[in-house]
Amino acid sequence: MFALEFLKHIKVRQIEKRPEDTWYDMAMRQLRTGKVNFYRVKDFLTGEWLFKLCNDEEQKRITLKAIKCPVGILFSQLEGKTMLFQDSIIDGLYYDVISLT
């Protein structure tokens, strides 16, 4: 219940939609082509974020990159980092493997 209160204060807005664009996929070590969308996220706790979402329909993968993060030492480590979402066995859903050291 507590987490749902915070979600009410997060605003996500698509600021650009590219039907076809190219990006470098670090996992595959090659250029990929597909749909690319940019989103601005305003979170009242952390600040403003800018994300780039690259949809690779051929490989059934989505790459999410943090382009711009809020000011501060905690978030500076996330700027430029990516998350890779892969096709799930459940239709229409994707998953991301998160590993911690």
C-alpha positions in Angstrom: 0.0 0.0 0.0 2.8 2.4 0.9 4.5 1.9 -2.5 1.3 2.7 -4.4 1.3 6.1 -2.8 4.7 6.9 -4.3 3.6 5.7 -7.8 0.9 8.4 -7.8 3.7 11.0 -7.7 5.7 9.6 -10.7 5.0 11.2 -14.1 6.1 9.5 -17.3 5.8 11.3 -20.6 6.9 10.1 -24.0 8.9 13.0 -25.6 10.0 11.4 -28.9 8.9 8.4 -31.0 11.1 7.1 -33.8 9.6 4.4 -35.9 13.0 3.3 -37.0 16.4 4.1 -35.6 19.8 2.5 -34.9 21.6 1.8 -31.7 24.6 -0.2 -30.6 23.7 -3.4 -28.6 26.5 -4.0 -26.1 25.4 -7.6 -25.5 25.4 -8.6 -29.2 28.3 -6.2 -30.0 26.6 -5.0 -33.2 24.4 -2.2 -34.5 20.7 -3.0 -34.3 17.7 -1.3 -35.9 14.1 -0.9 -34.6 11.7 1.4 -32.8 13.2 3.9 -30.4 11.2 6.0 -27.8 12.4 8.6 -25.4 10.7 9.1 -22.1 11.0 11.9 -19.4 10.2 10.7 -15.9 9.5 13.1 -13.1 9.8 11.5 -9.7 9.1 13.7 -6.7 11.6 11.8 -4.5 14.6 11.7 -6.9 14.1 14.2 -9.6 14.0 14.1 -13.4 15.2 11.2 -15.5 15.5 10.7 -19.3 15.3 7.1 -20.7 15.8 5.7 -24.2 13.9 2.6 -24.9 15.1 0.5 -27.9 12.8 -2.2 -29.2 14.5 -5.0 -31.1 11.5 -7.0 -32.5 13.8 -9.4 -34.3 15.5 -10.6 -31.2 12.4 -10.0 -29.0 14.4 -7.8 -26.6 14.1 -4.3 -25.2 17.1 -2.2 -24.1 16.4 0.6 -21.6 19.1 3.2 -21.2 19.3 5.9 -18.5 20.4 8.9 -20.6 20.1 11.6 -17.9 19.8 11.0 -14.2 19.1 13.3 -11.2 22.0 15.3 -9.6 23.9 13.5 -7.0 26.6 10.8 -6.3 24.0 8.0 -5.9 22.5 8.5 -9.4 25.7 9.5 -11.3 26.7 5.8 -11.4 23.4 5.0 -13.2 23.8 7.5 -16.0 24.6 5.7 -19.3 23.8 2.3 -17.9 21.4 -0.1 -19.6 18.9 -2.8 -18.6 18.1 -5.6 -21.1 14.5 -7.0 -21.1 14.0 -10.3 -22.8 10.9 -12.1 -24.1 9.1 -14.1 -21.4 7.4 -17.4 -21.7 4.2 -15.5 -20.8 3.0 -13.8 -24.0 3.4 -10.0 -24.1 5.7 -9.8 -21.0 9.4 -9.2 -20.7 11.9 -9.9 -17.9 15.2 -8.5 -16.8 17.8 -10.5 -14.9 19.3 -8.4 -12.1 22.5 -9.5 -10.4 24.1 -8.0 -7.3 27.7 -8.2 -6.2 
